[in-house]
Amino acid sequence: MKIKEIRNLTNDELNAKLVAIKSELFNLRFQHATGNLANPMLLNSLKKDIAKIKTVLTERELNINTNSDKKAKA
């Protein structure tokens, strides 16, 4: 997932997406342990998506406006 896509979602949608990704990661870990996982890079991708979602949720909790920060740097 791209960070722009994540920022466009509501908090409820982000929490639902987080739960879905965590359950998918859980299933993929079992596949990896049994040797049935076709694409092991998918594990890293899901971990990064979880981190992105948690980052956006934390930014919203702390009321950090990232759009104005980018404009100020440009």
VMD Tcl script that draws the C-alpha trace (Angstrom):
set ca {
  {0.00 0.00 0.00}
  {1.11 3.51 -0.73}
  {1.18 6.07 2.07}
  {-1.20 8.34 0.11}
  {-3.78 5.55 0.00}
  {-3.42 5.00 3.73}
  {-3.81 8.71 4.54}
  {-7.09 8.83 2.58}
  {-8.70 6.17 4.80}
  {-10.62 6.93 7.99}
  {-9.44 5.70 11.39}
  {-12.08 2.95 11.43}
  {-11.01 1.77 7.98}
  {-7.38 1.83 9.05}
  {-8.11 -0.24 12.15}
  {-10.06 -2.76 10.07}
  {-7.23 -2.90 7.51}
  {-4.71 -3.38 10.33}
  {-6.62 -6.36 11.73}
  {-6.92 -7.91 8.26}
  {-3.22 -7.49 7.49}
  {-2.20 -8.92 10.87}
  {-4.33 -12.02 10.31}
  {-2.91 -12.43 6.81}
  {0.62 -12.11 8.21}
  {-0.21 -14.76 10.82}
  {-1.35 -17.17 8.10}
  {1.69 -16.46 5.94}
  {4.03 -17.17 8.85}
  {2.54 -20.64 9.15}
  {2.96 -21.18 5.42}
  {6.57 -20.04 5.70}
  {7.22 -22.41 8.61}
  {5.85 -25.38 6.67}
  {7.66 -24.42 3.48}
  {4.53 -23.67 1.46}
  {5.08 -19.93 1.05}
  {5.60 -19.02 -2.60}
  {6.74 -15.42 -2.08}
  {8.66 -14.81 1.17}
  {9.02 -11.09 0.35}
  {5.31 -10.77 1.03}
  {6.08 -11.09 4.75}
  {8.29 -7.98 4.64}
  {5.72 -6.10 2.59}
  {2.95 -6.80 5.11}
  {5.18 -5.79 8.02}
  {5.91 -2.48 6.29}
  {2.20 -1.92 5.63}
  {1.48 -2.48 9.33}
  {4.16 0.07 10.23}
  {2.74 2.62 7.76}
  {-0.78 2.24 9.15}
  {0.41 2.54 12.75}
  {2.43 5.63 11.82}
  {-0.59 7.35 10.27}
  {-2.77 6.47 13.26}
  {-0.16 7.87 15.65}
  {0.18 11.05 13.60}
  {-3.56 11.54 13.77}
  {-3.55 10.92 17.53}
  {-0.89 13.55 18.04}
  {-2.48 15.93 15.50}
  {0.59 16.06 13.31}
  {-0.17 17.67 9.97}
  {2.24 16.14 7.45}
  {0.89 18.06 4.44}
  {2.02 21.45 5.76}
  {5.43 20.02 6.69}
  {6.04 18.91 3.12}
  {5.03 22.30 1.74}
  {7.37 24.08 4.15}
  {10.34 21.94 3.05}
  {9.70 22.47 -0.66}
}
mol new
graphics top color blue
foreach p $ca { graphics top sphere $p radius 0.5 }
foreach p [lrange $ca 0 end-1] q [lrange $ca 1 end] { graphics top cylinder $p $q radius 0.2 }
display resetview
